[in-house]
């Protein structure tokens, strides 16, 4: 585990934050990610993981989205499977797709699946390829308004528990007790509102199984599914850095899934917050289906370089991006923005203003179509780096300060991964040939096992 982040996980456990329970639920689980991000920002200089804000110009879209989501409720039918989708979609052939859920919906049979999607940044990416989808804007709006208005109620009812939580957090870092009380109050109100709605929808749909990504966004659904003895399966949605803290939580059967389904065997050793026996490999069907889109020939004939942004380390990224763009003025760069980096990106990534940089933001083309134009991809610890390696592109892992937790660094020199400490190192990456046999031996993405996936979903844990 990485020494930079791992210690805070041990600190929170020593502080016994998980021991505090309100109505059987750990309030710490509901608020830990924003709190730990705030502590790490002060302690380690790590920034925010999401720079998107609700734009005032999107308010009419958001209001329309609430109305549309109410209309979507007419689509409620009994289905065998319920999928809680991933709202950060990818554009492909004019449609926005969920790369984690949509390919699996095809396996399960679209007529057997109901998909529910929360808004991202207040809106949805449309048009969407997903069939039988219900937008969750109406409940998101109710939850947001109600939790803001009535956050004081948990404070009145469980003042001692919330005060104890705030006091124990002071052992980890200087955090405002008032902020903790506000966060805990809003989180608890929001949890129980969404928990009640989830119970009603589960009673109407009656699924045999629930699939989701990023469990911390769906704790009420997991809790409601447990009450009805419906198995819950979480899909891996990205790479896990060495020492990552977001999944490093003690297993809680009320808030955690039955199984965690990974891209490949390599990821099974990572910390996913579930017992080791509950981590199973199924592969990543989307990348397997898209592999033919990237030419198999060596990439030396393709001259563009993709730069992948990372919101929590944007200062470090923009500094090295700017140095690379200036050092290689004859190279065309593609600045591929992380979905949580899109909002007012020009204030952070000044390197994107250079004449030899093309910025690919909210409405960028299909990622794998961009891969087909590129000789190499450079970034910090994004899942895009692993995808590029699997598809045969050269990958530069930016490690200017020697603190990058990206697990691919241990494979530098293998699978087309190379460490970049200085901007000048890009020259070496551009000169060498990519390995043509990488897809057959790459450990990060296993072949998708259709029968194995169906067997896991059909078998009740």
KOLPA-69112 format. One record per residue (C-alpha): residue number from 1; residue in three letters; x, y, z. Coordinates in Angstrom, 2 decimals, always signed. Each point is the difference from the previous one (the first is absolute). Example, Ala and Ser with C-alpha at 12.3 -4.5 7.8 and 13.67 -1.06 7.14 Angstrom:
BEGIN
PT:zavo:pator:east:north:up
PT:1:ALA:+12.30:-4.50:+7.80
PT:2:SER:+1.37:+3.44:-0.66
end
This chain:
BEGIN
PT:zavo:pator:east:north:up
PT:1:UNK:+0.00:+0.00:+0.00
PT:2:UNK:+1.12:+3.56:-0.65
PT:3:UNK:+1.44:+1.73:+3.06
PT:4:UNK:-1.61:+3.33:-0.96
PT:5:UNK:-3.61:-1.10:+0.33
PT:6:UNK:-0.01:-3.27:+1.91
PT:7:UNK:+0.75:+1.58:+3.43
PT:8:UNK:-3.27:+1.92:+0.05
PT:9:UNK:-1.94:-3.25:-0.34
PT:10:UNK:+1.69:-1.36:+3.12
PT:11:UNK:-0.58:+3.31:+1.79
PT:12:UNK:-3.75:-0.08:-0.61
PT:13:UNK:-0.18:-3.57:+1.28
PT:14:UNK:+1.97:+0.86:+3.13
PT:15:UNK:-2.38:+2.89:+0.61
PT:16:UNK:-2.86:-2.57:+0.05
PT:17:UNK:-2.10:+2.10:-2.34
PT:18:UNK:-1.88:-3.05:-1.25
PT:19:UNK:-1.19:-0.88:+3.51
PT:20:UNK:-2.45:+2.90:+0.05
PT:21:UNK:-3.42:-1.13:-1.22
PT:22:UNK:-3.26:+1.85:-0.57
PT:23:UNK:-3.00:-2.20:-0.69
PT:24:UNK:+2.41:-2.82:-0.77
PT:25:UNK:+1.89:+2.02:-2.65
PT:26:UNK:+3.53:+1.37:+0.23
PT:27:UNK:-0.26:+3.76:-0.69
PT:28:UNK:+3.74:-0.02:-0.63
PT:29:UNK:-0.47:-2.25:-3.04
PT:30:UNK:-2.39:+2.57:-1.45
PT:31:UNK:+2.37:+2.98:+0.28
PT:32:UNK:+3.52:-1.46:+0.08
PT:33:UNK:+1.08:+0.71:-3.60
PT:34:UNK:-0.50:+3.81:+0.04
PT:35:UNK:+1.43:+0.22:+3.52
PT:36:UNK:+3.12:-2.03:-0.78
PT:37:UNK:+0.49:+1.93:-3.25
PT:38:UNK:-0.09:+3.23:+2.01
PT:39:UNK:+2.54:-1.35:+2.50
PT:40:UNK:+2.32:-1.25:-2.74
PT:41:UNK:-0.27:+3.31:-1.82
PT:42:UNK:+1.43:+1.73:+3.07
PT:43:UNK:+2.47:-2.72:+0.90
PT:44:UNK:+1.33:-1.15:-3.37
PT:45:UNK:-0.89:+2.75:-2.40
PT:46:UNK:-2.51:-2.19:-1.86
PT:47:UNK:-2.78:+1.97:-1.64
PT:48:UNK:-3.68:-0.55:-0.64
PT:49:UNK:-1.10:-3.02:-2.00
PT:50:UNK:-2.89:+1.84:-1.66
PT:51:UNK:+0.16:+3.56:-1.32
PT:52:UNK:-3.45:-0.03:-1.61
PT:53:UNK:-2.56:+2.40:+1.38
PT:54:UNK:-3.66:+0.39:-0.79
PT:55:UNK:-0.07:+2.67:-2.71
PT:56:UNK:-2.82:+2.53:+0.31
PT:57:UNK:-0.56:-0.43:-3.74
PT:58:UNK:-0.84:-3.66:+0.62
PT:59:UNK:-2.90:+0.79:+2.34
PT:60:UNK:-2.64:-0.20:-2.79
PT:61:UNK:+1.48:-3.36:-1.04
PT:62:UNK:-0.09:-1.20:+3.59
PT:63:UNK:-3.65:+1.02:+0.42
PT:64:UNK:-0.85:-1.75:-3.27
PT:65:UNK:+1.96:-3.02:+1.22
PT:66:UNK:-2.12:-0.24:+3.13
PT:67:UNK:-3.16:+0.04:-2.10
PT:68:UNK:+1.43:-2.56:-2.42
PT:69:UNK:+0.99:-2.28:+2.86
PT:70:UNK:-3.56:+0.05:+1.36
PT:71:UNK:-1.25:-1.00:-3.45
PT:72:UNK:+2.57:-2.82:+0.02
PT:73:UNK:-1.76:-1.52:+3.00
PT:74:UNK:-2.63:-1.28:-2.43
PT:75:UNK:+2.67:-2.42:-1.24
PT:76:UNK:+0.02:-1.85:+3.29
PT:77:UNK:-0.56:-3.68:-0.63
PT:78:UNK:+1.01:-3.23:+1.62
PT:79:UNK:+3.51:-0.86:-1.19
PT:80:UNK:+2.45:-2.74:+0.85
PT:81:UNK:+2.92:+2.38:+0.45
PT:82:UNK:+0.39:+3.55:+1.25
PT:83:UNK:+3.10:+1.95:-0.98
PT:84:UNK:+1.01:+3.24:+1.72
PT:85:UNK:+1.91:+1.56:-2.87
PT:86:UNK:+3.16:+2.07:-0.31
PT:87:UNK:-0.94:+3.58:-1.01
PT:88:UNK:+3.45:+0.99:-1.34
PT:89:UNK:-0.69:-1.40:-3.43
PT:90:UNK:+2.16:-0.22:-3.14
PT:91:UNK:-0.96:+1.29:-3.43
PT:92:UNK:-0.05:-2.68:-2.68
PT:93:UNK:-1.43:+0.41:-3.50
PT:94:UNK:-2.25:+2.85:+1.12
PT:95:UNK:-1.37:-1.82:+3.07
PT:96:UNK:+1.07:+0.21:+3.62
PT:97:UNK:+0.66:-3.42:+1.48
PT:98:UNK:+0.74:-1.37:+3.44
PT:99:UNK:+3.13:-2.09:-0.71
PT:100:UNK:-0.44:-2.10:+3.12
PT:101:UNK:-3.72:-0.78:-0.11
PT:102:UNK:-1.13:+0.18:-3.64
PT:103:UNK:+2.06:-2.98:-1.24
PT:104:UNK:-1.28:-2.09:+2.93
PT:105:UNK:-3.59:+1.00:-0.74
PT:106:UNK:+0.47:-1.62:-3.41
PT:107:UNK:+1.10:-3.20:+1.78
PT:108:UNK:-2.93:-0.01:+2.41
PT:109:UNK:-2.53:+0.91:-2.67
PT:110:UNK:-1.27:+3.61:-0.24
PT:111:UNK:-3.56:-1.17:+0.60
PT:112:UNK:+1.09:-1.43:+3.38
PT:113:UNK:+1.74:+3.14:+1.29
PT:114:UNK:-1.08:+3.31:+1.49
PT:115:UNK:+2.73:+2.63:+0.31
PT:116:UNK:-0.16:+2.94:+2.42
PT:117:UNK:+2.38:+2.93:-0.42
PT:118:UNK:+0.74:+2.97:+2.22
PT:119:UNK:+0.85:+3.34:-1.66
PT:120:UNK:+3.65:+1.04:-0.37
PT:121:UNK:+0.57:+3.71:+0.63
PT:122:UNK:-3.78:+0.41:+0.08
PT:123:UNK:-0.57:-1.41:-3.50
PT:124:UNK:+0.27:-3.18:-2.08
PT:125:UNK:+2.03:-0.65:-3.12
PT:126:UNK:-2.50:-0.47:-2.82
PT:127:UNK:-0.93:-1.68:-2.29
PT:128:UNK:+0.60:-3.20:+1.95
PT:129:UNK:+0.37:-3.44:-1.50
PT:130:UNK:-1.31:-1.73:+3.13
PT:131:UNK:-3.50:-1.40:-0.33
PT:132:UNK:-2.58:-0.16:+2.81
PT:133:UNK:+1.72:+2.79:+1.92
PT:134:UNK:-1.54:+2.10:+2.76
PT:135:UNK:+1.60:+3.27:+1.02
PT:136:UNK:+0.13:+0.65:+3.73
PT:137:UNK:-0.07:+3.80:-0.10
PT:138:UNK:-3.25:+0.41:+1.92
PT:139:UNK:+1.24:-1.90:+3.02
PT:140:UNK:+3.45:+1.61:-0.22
PT:141:UNK:-1.67:+3.43:+0.13
PT:142:UNK:-2.26:-0.98:+2.91
PT:143:UNK:+2.93:-1.52:+1.88
PT:144:UNK:+2.18:+3.07:-0.53
PT:145:UNK:-2.64:+2.52:+1.04
PT:146:UNK:-1.30:-1.99:+2.96
PT:147:UNK:+3.43:-0.93:+1.36
PT:148:UNK:+1.06:+3.65:-0.17
PT:149:UNK:-3.15:+1.26:+1.70
PT:150:UNK:-0.18:-2.66:+2.72
PT:151:UNK:+3.66:-0.75:+0.71
PT:152:UNK:-0.56:+1.31:+3.53
PT:153:UNK:-2.34:-2.87:+0.92
PT:154:UNK:+2.73:-2.68:+0.33
PT:155:UNK:+1.98:+2.50:+2.06
PT:156:UNK:-2.93:+0.39:+2.40
PT:157:UNK:-0.71:-3.73:+0.22
PT:158:UNK:+3.53:-1.40:+0.04
PT:159:UNK:+2.04:+2.92:+1.26
PT:160:UNK:+2.25:-2.16:+2.17
PT:161:UNK:+0.91:-2.40:-2.82
PT:162:UNK:+0.79:+2.82:-2.43
PT:163:UNK:+2.05:+1.87:+2.59
PT:164:UNK:+1.95:-3.18:+0.74
PT:165:UNK:+0.68:-0.45:-3.71
PT:166:UNK:+1.26:+3.57:-0.32
PT:167:UNK:+2.24:-0.35:+3.09
PT:168:UNK:+1.55:-3.22:-1.28
PT:169:UNK:+0.64:+1.59:-3.39
PT:170:UNK:+2.06:+2.69:+1.71
PT:171:UNK:+2.60:-2.71:+0.67
PT:172:UNK:+0.54:-0.33:-3.74
PT:173:UNK:-0.03:+3.61:-1.12
PT:174:UNK:-1.28:+3.54:+0.64
PT:175:UNK:-3.62:-0.35:-1.13
PT:176:UNK:-2.83:+2.35:+0.93
PT:177:UNK:-2.47:-1.73:+2.32
PT:178:UNK:-2.76:+2.18:-1.45
PT:179:UNK:+0.85:-1.25:-3.50
PT:180:UNK:-0.09:-3.60:+1.21
PT:181:UNK:-3.39:+0.55:+1.65
PT:182:UNK:-1.34:+1.51:-3.22
PT:183:UNK:+1.39:-2.81:-2.16
PT:184:UNK:-1.25:-2.74:+2.32
PT:185:UNK:-3.46:+1.57:+0.29
PT:186:UNK:-0.42:+0.39:-3.73
PT:187:UNK:+1.37:-3.48:-0.70
PT:188:UNK:-2.34:-1.69:+2.48
PT:189:UNK:-3.10:+1.81:-1.26
PT:190:UNK:+0.95:-0.72:-3.61
PT:191:UNK:+0.74:-3.65:+0.79
PT:192:UNK:-3.39:-0.72:+1.54
PT:193:UNK:-1.97:+1.88:-2.66
PT:194:UNK:+1.74:-1.95:-2.76
PT:195:UNK:-0.22:-3.20:+2.04
PT:196:UNK:-3.79:+0.30:+0.19
PT:197:UNK:-0.27:+0.73:-3.74
PT:198:UNK:+2.29:-2.95:-0.79
PT:199:UNK:-2.17:-2.33:+2.07
PT:200:UNK:-3.13:+1.05:-1.93
PT:201:UNK:+1.69:-0.35:-3.41
PT:202:UNK:+1.45:-3.39:+0.89
PT:203:UNK:-3.47:-1.18:+1.03
PT:204:UNK:-1.34:+1.09:-3.40
PT:205:UNK:+2.84:-1.32:-2.18
PT:206:UNK:+0.72:-3.17:+2.04
PT:207:UNK:+3.45:-0.64:-1.51
PT:208:UNK:+1.90:-3.23:+0.60
PT:209:UNK:+3.27:+1.95:+0.22
PT:210:UNK:+1.31:+3.58:+0.14
PT:211:UNK:+3.17:+1.11:-1.81
PT:212:UNK:+1.68:+3.34:+0.64
PT:213:UNK:+3.20:+2.02:-0.23
PT:214:UNK:+1.53:+2.13:+2.80
PT:215:UNK:-1.85:-1.28:+3.06
PT:216:UNK:+0.40:+3.18:+2.04
PT:217:UNK:-2.52:+1.65:-2.33
PT:218:UNK:-2.50:-2.81:+0.56
PT:219:UNK:+0.12:-0.92:+3.70
PT:220:UNK:-3.80:+0.44:+0.38
PT:221:UNK:-0.60:-2.47:-2.84
PT:222:UNK:+2.37:-2.56:+1.50
PT:223:UNK:-1.67:+0.36:+3.39
PT:224:UNK:-3.48:-0.42:-1.51
PT:225:UNK:+1.12:-2.96:-2.12
PT:226:UNK:+1.39:-1.73:+3.08
PT:227:UNK:-3.35:+0.37:+1.74
PT:228:UNK:-1.66:-1.83:-2.91
PT:229:UNK:+2.79:-2.63:-0.30
PT:230:UNK:+0.87:+1.20:-3.53
PT:231:UNK:+3.67:-0.63:-0.88
PT:232:UNK:+2.09:+3.04:-0.94
PT:233:UNK:+2.96:-0.08:-2.39
PT:234:UNK:+2.40:+2.91:-0.48
PT:235:UNK:+1.85:+0.49:-3.29
PT:236:UNK:+3.55:+1.33:+0.01
PT:237:UNK:-0.09:+3.41:-1.67
PT:238:UNK:+3.65:+0.99:-0.06
PT:239:UNK:+3.59:-0.65:+1.00
PT:240:UNK:+0.88:-0.06:+3.69
PT:241:UNK:+3.19:+1.83:+0.98
PT:242:UNK:+2.39:-1.55:+2.49
PT:243:UNK:-1.12:+1.13:+3.42
PT:244:UNK:-3.34:+1.38:-1.16
PT:245:UNK:-2.26:+0.78:+2.96
PT:246:UNK:-3.49:+0.15:-1.53
PT:247:UNK:-0.62:-3.75:+0.22
PT:248:UNK:+2.10:-0.64:+3.11
PT:249:UNK:-2.91:-0.46:+2.36
PT:250:UNK:-0.92:-2.89:+2.32
PT:251:UNK:-2.67:-2.20:-1.53
PT:252:UNK:-3.53:+1.02:+0.93
PT:253:UNK:-2.67:-2.46:-1.23
PT:254:UNK:-2.61:+2.75:+0.11
PT:255:UNK:+1.92:+2.38:-2.28
PT:256:UNK:+2.33:-2.18:-2.09
PT:257:UNK:-0.74:-2.31:-2.96
PT:258:UNK:-0.08:-3.79:-0.01
PT:259:UNK:+2.56:-0.23:-2.81
PT:260:UNK:+2.47:+2.40:-1.60
PT:261:UNK:+0.61:-0.79:-3.70
PT:262:UNK:+3.41:+1.03:-1.39
PT:263:UNK:+1.58:+0.60:-3.41
PT:264:UNK:+2.78:-2.55:+0.54
PT:265:UNK:+1.77:-2.19:+2.54
PT:266:UNK:+2.59:+2.73:+0.60
PT:267:UNK:-2.60:+2.18:+1.72
PT:268:UNK:-1.19:-2.73:+2.35
PT:269:UNK:+2.87:+0.72:+2.38
PT:270:UNK:-1.09:+3.65:+0.42
PT:271:UNK:-2.01:+1.16:+2.99
PT:272:UNK:-3.68:+0.09:-0.95
PT:273:UNK:-1.60:+0.02:+3.46
PT:274:UNK:-1.45:-3.52:-0.32
PT:275:UNK:+1.34:-3.44:+1.00
PT:276:UNK:+2.56:-1.42:-2.42
PT:277:UNK:-2.38:-2.83:-0.87
PT:278:UNK:-2.55:+2.57:-1.20
PT:279:UNK:+2.35:+1.42:-2.68
PT:280:UNK:-0.53:-1.74:-3.34
PT:281:UNK:+1.40:+0.63:-3.49
PT:282:UNK:-2.33:+0.31:-2.98
PT:283:UNK:+2.10:+2.18:-2.36
PT:284:UNK:-0.98:+3.29:-1.64
PT:285:UNK:-2.37:-0.72:-2.87
PT:286:UNK:+0.06:+3.55:-1.34
PT:287:UNK:+3.73:+0.09:-0.71
PT:288:UNK:-0.09:-3.50:-1.47
PT:289:UNK:-2.76:+1.09:-2.40
PT:290:UNK:+1.88:+3.20:-0.93
PT:291:UNK:+3.44:-1.54:-0.52
PT:292:UNK:-0.39:-0.22:-3.81
PT:293:UNK:-0.51:+3.80:-0.14
PT:294:UNK:+3.68:+0.67:+0.72
PT:295:UNK:+2.36:-1.09:-2.80
PT:296:UNK:+2.27:-2.86:+1.01
PT:297:UNK:+2.96:+1.40:-1.97
PT:298:UNK:+2.86:+1.69:+1.90
PT:299:UNK:-0.93:+3.54:+0.93
PT:300:UNK:+3.15:+1.68:-1.34
PT:301:UNK:-1.99:+1.31:-2.97
PT:302:UNK:-2.43:+1.84:+2.30
PT:303:UNK:+1.45:+3.26:+1.24
PT:304:UNK:-2.46:+1.36:+2.56
PT:305:UNK:+0.58:-0.25:+3.75
PT:306:UNK:-2.96:-0.24:+2.38
PT:307:UNK:+0.31:+1.77:+3.35
PT:308:UNK:-2.50:-1.21:+2.61
PT:309:UNK:-1.03:+2.44:+2.72
PT:310:UNK:-0.47:-0.96:+3.65
PT:311:UNK:-2.08:+2.38:+2.16
PT:312:UNK:+1.57:-0.61:+3.43
PT:313:UNK:+3.57:+0.68:-1.28
PT:314:UNK:-0.76:+2.57:-2.67
PT:315:UNK:+2.83:+2.35:+1.02
PT:316:UNK:+2.60:-2.72:-0.45
PT:317:UNK:-1.61:-1.11:-3.25
PT:318:UNK:-0.20:+3.46:-1.53
PT:319:UNK:+3.64:+0.71:+0.87
PT:320:UNK:+1.31:-3.11:-1.78
PT:321:UNK:-2.51:+0.35:-2.84
PT:322:UNK:+1.15:+3.57:-0.59
PT:323:UNK:+3.65:-1.05:+0.01
PT:324:UNK:-0.65:-2.83:-2.47
PT:325:UNK:-2.03:+2.18:-2.35
PT:326:UNK:+2.75:+2.64:+0.00
PT:327:UNK:+2.84:-2.54:-0.42
PT:328:UNK:-1.66:-1.66:-3.02
PT:329:UNK:-1.63:+2.80:-2.04
PT:330:UNK:-0.19:-2.19:-3.13
PT:331:UNK:-2.07:-2.68:+1.77
PT:332:UNK:-3.80:+0.21:+0.02
PT:333:UNK:-1.43:-0.62:+3.48
PT:334:UNK:-3.53:-1.03:+1.00
PT:335:UNK:-0.95:+1.14:+3.51
PT:336:UNK:-2.64:-2.52:+1.03
PT:337:UNK:-1.87:+1.46:+2.97
PT:338:UNK:-1.22:-2.19:+2.83
PT:339:UNK:-3.83:+0.36:+0.24
PT:340:UNK:+0.43:+1.65:+3.41
PT:341:UNK:+2.53:+2.46:-1.45
PT:342:UNK:-2.17:+1.47:-2.76
PT:343:UNK:-1.49:+2.97:+1.86
PT:344:UNK:+2.13:+3.13:-0.72
PT:345:UNK:+2.98:-2.16:-0.91
PT:346:UNK:+1.87:+2.96:-1.50
PT:347:UNK:+0.50:+1.48:+3.47
PT:348:UNK:+2.01:-3.07:+1.05
PT:349:UNK:+1.50:-1.42:-3.19
PT:350:UNK:+1.64:+2.98:-1.66
PT:351:UNK:+2.00:-2.48:-2.05
PT:352:UNK:-3.22:-0.62:-1.94
PT:353:UNK:+0.25:+3.48:-1.52
PT:354:UNK:+3.20:-0.80:-1.93
PT:355:UNK:-0.34:-0.03:-3.82
PT:356:UNK:+1.08:-3.65:-0.26
PT:357:UNK:-2.62:-1.23:+2.51
PT:358:UNK:-3.51:-1.17:-0.83
PT:359:UNK:-2.29:-0.19:+3.05
PT:360:UNK:-2.45:-2.90:+0.14
PT:361:UNK:-2.57:+0.83:+2.62
PT:362:UNK:-3.65:-0.65:+0.61
PT:363:UNK:-0.98:-0.83:-3.60
PT:364:UNK:+3.21:-1.77:-0.98
PT:365:UNK:-0.07:-2.82:-2.56
PT:366:UNK:+0.11:-3.65:+0.94
PT:367:UNK:+3.08:-0.57:+2.18
PT:368:UNK:+1.13:-2.99:-2.02
PT:369:UNK:-0.33:+1.97:-3.24
PT:370:UNK:+2.40:+2.51:+1.55
PT:371:UNK:+2.32:-2.87:+0.92
PT:372:UNK:+0.14:-0.90:-3.70
PT:373:UNK:+1.51:+3.43:-0.71
PT:374:UNK:+2.64:-0.12:+2.74
PT:375:UNK:+3.52:-1.29:+0.28
PT:376:UNK:-0.04:+0.02:+3.81
PT:377:UNK:-2.06:+0.99:+3.02
PT:378:UNK:+1.37:+1.85:+3.06
PT:379:UNK:-1.71:+0.38:+3.35
PT:380:UNK:+0.12:-0.49:+3.76
PT:381:UNK:-2.09:-2.94:+1.25
PT:382:UNK:-3.04:-0.01:-2.27
PT:383:UNK:-1.75:-3.15:-1.20
PT:384:UNK:+0.60:+1.39:-3.51
PT:385:UNK:+3.69:-0.92:+0.39
PT:386:UNK:-0.83:-3.67:+0.57
PT:387:UNK:-2.43:+0.00:-2.91
PT:388:UNK:+2.64:+1.51:-2.30
PT:389:UNK:+2.54:-2.62:+1.08
PT:390:UNK:-2.46:-2.81:-0.67
PT:391:UNK:-0.70:+1.38:-3.49
PT:392:UNK:+3.70:+0.12:-0.87
PT:393:UNK:+0.89:+3.68:+0.46
PT:394:UNK:+3.07:+1.27:+1.80
PT:395:UNK:-0.84:+1.47:+3.40
PT:396:UNK:+1.97:+2.63:+1.88
PT:397:UNK:-0.67:+0.05:+3.76
PT:398:UNK:+0.73:+3.49:+1.29
PT:399:UNK:+1.97:-0.17:+3.24
PT:400:UNK:+1.82:+3.33:+0.30
PT:401:UNK:+0.12:-0.01:+3.81
PT:402:UNK:+0.45:-3.74:+0.51
PT:403:UNK:-3.33:-0.16:+1.92
PT:404:UNK:-2.34:-1.39:-2.66
PT:405:UNK:-1.97:-2.93:+1.52
PT:406:UNK:-0.87:-1.51:-3.42
PT:407:UNK:+0.40:-3.76:+0.29
PT:408:UNK:+1.21:-0.22:-3.62
PT:409:UNK:+3.33:+1.56:+1.01
PT:410:UNK:+1.19:-3.38:+1.24
PT:411:UNK:-0.38:-1.19:-3.62
PT:412:UNK:+2.13:+2.79:-1.52
PT:413:UNK:+1.66:-1.51:-3.06
PT:414:UNK:-2.75:-2.61:-0.36
PT:415:UNK:-3.40:+0.12:-1.72
PT:416:UNK:+1.03:+3.27:-1.67
PT:417:UNK:+0.15:+1.87:+3.34
PT:418:UNK:+2.81:+2.52:+0.43
PT:419:UNK:+0.75:+2.41:+2.82
PT:420:UNK:+0.33:+3.70:-0.88
PT:421:UNK:+1.85:+2.15:+2.53
PT:422:UNK:+0.80:+2.96:-2.26
PT:423:UNK:-1.60:+1.51:-3.08
PT:424:UNK:+3.02:-1.05:-2.05
PT:425:UNK:-0.77:-3.67:+0.70
PT:426:UNK:-2.86:+0.26:-2.47
PT:427:UNK:+2.58:+0.04:-2.79
PT:428:UNK:+1.09:-3.55:+0.86
PT:429:UNK:-3.63:-1.14:+0.10
PT:430:UNK:-0.60:+1.45:-3.47
PT:431:UNK:+3.08:-1.69:-1.48
PT:432:UNK:-0.59:-3.57:+1.17
PT:433:UNK:-2.37:-2.55:-1.52
PT:434:UNK:-3.04:-1.27:+1.86
PT:435:UNK:-0.12:-3.70:+0.84
PT:436:UNK:-2.40:-1.67:-2.40
PT:437:UNK:-0.70:-3.04:+2.18
PT:438:UNK:-1.28:+1.87:+3.07
PT:439:UNK:-3.76:-0.78:-0.27
PT:440:UNK:+0.59:-3.72:+0.27
PT:441:UNK:+2.00:+0.20:+3.21
PT:442:UNK:-1.34:+3.11:+1.72
PT:443:UNK:-1.09:-0.96:+3.57
PT:444:UNK:-2.34:+2.93:+0.62
PT:445:UNK:-2.94:-1.06:-2.17
PT:446:UNK:-1.01:-3.64:-0.15
PT:447:UNK:-2.05:-1.35:-2.93
PT:448:UNK:-3.67:+0.51:+0.74
PT:449:UNK:-1.60:-3.24:+1.18
PT:450:UNK:-3.65:+0.15:-1.02
PT:451:UNK:-0.97:-3.31:+1.63
PT:452:UNK:+1.95:+0.78:+3.17
PT:453:UNK:-1.69:+3.39:+0.33
PT:454:UNK:-3.47:-1.50:-0.41
PT:455:UNK:+0.88:-2.77:+2.45
PT:456:UNK:+1.06:+2.50:+2.66
PT:457:UNK:-3.09:+2.15:-0.45
PT:458:UNK:-2.40:-2.95:-0.01
PT:459:UNK:+1.55:-1.66:+3.06
PT:460:UNK:-1.14:+1.63:+3.20
PT:461:UNK:+3.03:+0.63:+2.28
end
